Amino acid sequence: MNAIRVHATGGLDALHLEEIDQPVPGPGQALVKVAYAGLNFIDIYQRLGQYKMPLPFTPGLEA
């Protein structure tokens, strides 16, 4: 599957489209197909490094 990933904080050049493995749901979990995801201010703060996230991460908490 394709995902936008952030490996280092920074500007728009920190966003990279990558092919990643599809996640496997654990017991009691479901895998939901998301066609589109919006970005919010928190995603921008994470990309800029103003809100610390473990790297790498995939923005789009509201999907």
PyRosetta script that sets phi, psi and omega in degrees:
from pyrosetta import init, pose_from_sequence

init()
pose = pose_from_sequence("MNAIRVHATGGLDALHLEEIDQPVPGPGQALVKVAYAGLNFIDIYQRLGQYKMPLPFTPGLEA")
pose.set_psi(1, 158.1)
pose.set_omega(1, 179.0)
pose.set_phi(2, -95.5)
pose.set_psi(2, 145.4)
pose.set_omega(2, 177.4)
pose.set_phi(3, -151.3)
pose.set_psi(3, 147.1)
pose.set_omega(3, 169.7)
pose.set_phi(4, -83.1)
pose.set_psi(4, 127.2)
pose.set_omega(4, -178.2)
pose.set_phi(5, -124.4)
pose.set_psi(5, 149.7)
pose.set_omega(5, 176.3)
pose.set_phi(6, -119.8)
pose.set_psi(6, 117.7)
pose.set_omega(6, 179.8)
pose.set_phi(7, -101.6)
pose.set_psi(7, -18.9)
pose.set_omega(7, 177.8)
pose.set_phi(8, -150.7)
pose.set_psi(8, 143.8)
pose.set_omega(8, -179.0)
pose.set_phi(9, -69.6)
pose.set_psi(9, 153.5)
pose.set_omega(9, 179.8)
pose.set_phi(10, 159.7)
pose.set_psi(10, -159.5)
pose.set_omega(10, -178.5)
pose.set_phi(11, -78.7)
pose.set_psi(11, -159.1)
pose.set_omega(11, -178.6)
pose.set_phi(12, -61.0)
pose.set_psi(12, -24.9)
pose.set_omega(12, 179.0)
pose.set_phi(13, -69.4)
pose.set_psi(13, -8.7)
pose.set_omega(13, 177.0)
pose.set_phi(14, -79.4)
pose.set_psi(14, -12.2)
pose.set_omega(14, -179.5)
pose.set_phi(15, -87.6)
pose.set_psi(15, 127.4)
pose.set_omega(15, -178.4)
pose.set_phi(16, -131.4)
pose.set_psi(16, 128.6)
pose.set_omega(16, 174.8)
pose.set_phi(17, -80.4)
pose.set_psi(17, 123.7)
pose.set_omega(17, -176.8)
pose.set_phi(18, -133.9)
pose.set_psi(18, 154.5)
pose.set_omega(18, 170.1)
pose.set_phi(19, -90.7)
pose.set_psi(19, 121.5)
pose.set_omega(19, -179.5)
pose.set_phi(20, -125.8)
pose.set_psi(20, 161.9)
pose.set_omega(20, 177.1)
pose.set_phi(21, -67.0)
pose.set_psi(21, 143.6)
pose.set_omega(21, 176.2)
pose.set_phi(22, -70.9)
pose.set_psi(22, 132.1)
pose.set_omega(22, 179.6)
pose.set_phi(23, -64.3)
pose.set_psi(23, 150.5)
pose.set_omega(23, 177.5)
pose.set_phi(24, -109.2)
pose.set_psi(24, 120.1)
pose.set_omega(24, -179.2)
pose.set_phi(25, -68.4)
pose.set_psi(25, 145.0)
pose.set_omega(25, 176.7)
pose.set_phi(26, -86.3)
pose.set_psi(26, -177.3)
pose.set_omega(26, 178.7)
pose.set_phi(27, -58.6)
pose.set_psi(27, 132.4)
pose.set_omega(27, 179.5)
pose.set_phi(28, 78.4)
pose.set_psi(28, 4.7)
pose.set_omega(28, 179.7)
pose.set_phi(29, -110.0)
pose.set_psi(29, 162.9)
pose.set_omega(29, 177.1)
pose.set_phi(30, -130.1)
pose.set_psi(30, 148.3)
pose.set_omega(30, 175.3)
pose.set_phi(31, -99.0)
pose.set_psi(31, 122.1)
pose.set_omega(31, -177.2)
pose.set_phi(32, -109.0)
pose.set_psi(32, 128.1)
pose.set_omega(32, 177.9)
pose.set_phi(33, -78.7)
pose.set_psi(33, 124.6)
pose.set_omega(33, 179.8)
pose.set_phi(34, -113.0)
pose.set_psi(34, 119.6)
pose.set_omega(34, 179.2)
pose.set_phi(35, -84.8)
pose.set_psi(35, -37.2)
pose.set_omega(35, -178.8)
pose.set_phi(36, -141.0)
pose.set_psi(36, 148.0)
pose.set_omega(36, 176.2)
pose.set_phi(37, -138.7)
pose.set_psi(37, 135.7)
pose.set_omega(37, 177.2)
pose.set_phi(38, -86.2)
pose.set_psi(38, 155.6)
pose.set_omega(38, 174.6)
pose.set_phi(39, -110.0)
pose.set_psi(39, 144.9)
pose.set_omega(39, -179.6)
pose.set_phi(40, -120.3)
pose.set_psi(40, 178.4)
pose.set_omega(40, -178.6)
pose.set_phi(41, -59.2)
pose.set_psi(41, -35.0)
pose.set_omega(41, -179.5)
pose.set_phi(42, -61.6)
pose.set_psi(42, -35.5)
pose.set_omega(42, 177.9)
pose.set_phi(43, -65.2)
pose.set_psi(43, -37.8)
pose.set_omega(43, 177.6)
pose.set_phi(44, -67.5)
pose.set_psi(44, -43.6)
pose.set_omega(44, 178.4)
pose.set_phi(45, -61.7)
pose.set_psi(45, -39.0)
pose.set_omega(45, 178.0)
pose.set_phi(46, -64.5)
pose.set_psi(46, -45.3)
pose.set_omega(46, -179.6)
pose.set_phi(47, -61.9)
pose.set_psi(47, -38.6)
pose.set_omega(47, -179.6)
pose.set_phi(48, -76.5)
pose.set_psi(48, -13.9)
pose.set_omega(48, -178.4)
pose.set_phi(49, 89.3)
pose.set_psi(49, 6.5)
pose.set_omega(49, 179.1)
pose.set_phi(50, -76.6)
pose.set_psi(50, -24.3)
pose.set_omega(50, 174.2)
pose.set_phi(51, -124.1)
pose.set_psi(51, 109.6)
pose.set_omega(51, -170.7)
pose.set_phi(52, -68.3)
pose.set_psi(52, 133.6)
pose.set_omega(52, 175.9)
pose.set_phi(53, -131.8)
pose.set_psi(53, 146.3)
pose.set_omega(53, 172.4)
pose.set_phi(54, -64.6)
pose.set_psi(54, 135.3)
pose.set_omega(54, -179.5)
pose.set_phi(55, -96.7)
pose.set_psi(55, 145.4)
pose.set_omega(55, -7.2)
pose.set_phi(56, -78.1)
pose.set_psi(56, 162.3)
pose.set_omega(56, 175.8)
pose.set_phi(57, -142.5)
pose.set_psi(57, 162.0)
pose.set_omega(57, 177.6)
pose.set_phi(58, -109.1)
pose.set_psi(58, 114.7)
pose.set_omega(58, 178.7)
pose.set_phi(59, -70.1)
pose.set_psi(59, 161.6)
pose.set_omega(59, 178.3)
pose.set_phi(60, 115.5)
pose.set_psi(60, 53.7)
pose.set_omega(60, -176.9)
pose.set_phi(61, -66.1)
pose.set_psi(61, -18.1)
pose.set_omega(61, -175.3)
pose.set_phi(62, -96.7)
pose.set_psi(62, 16.6)
pose.set_omega(62, 178.7)
pose.set_phi(63, -77.8)
pose.dump_pdb("model.pdb")
